[in-house]
Amino acid sequence: MNPTDERYTNVMQLPMYGEGRTKAMYFYVKPTISNCKCTFADGSEYWQKIIHNDKLSNFKGEANRLYLDQECTILAPVTRKQKIRECKKLGLI
């Protein structure tokens, strides 16, 4: 028998959803993850929505959308690619 099979790995006693410490840590970290603020080189600030993926135990941001408020309900008039392109034209990047 392998000695690691008998080792108790859930030290923080987190709720587990299946096998492995990654999923246990995911349920601990998930409530602390919120929408993130994007500040561009020209000084403008927008918000980007975070999407939780429960099947793969990870999270990511929306691909190209920006929002005006922290709750991500009001869509910004520009996309992320357009803002980056504007900053490049101004010579800030």
Buried (B, 14 or more C-beta within 10 A) or exposed (E): EEEEEEEEEEEEEBEBEEEEEEBBBBBEEEEEEEBEEBEBBEEBEBBBBBEEEEEEBEBEBBEEBBBBEEEBEEEBEBBBEEBBEBBEEEEEE
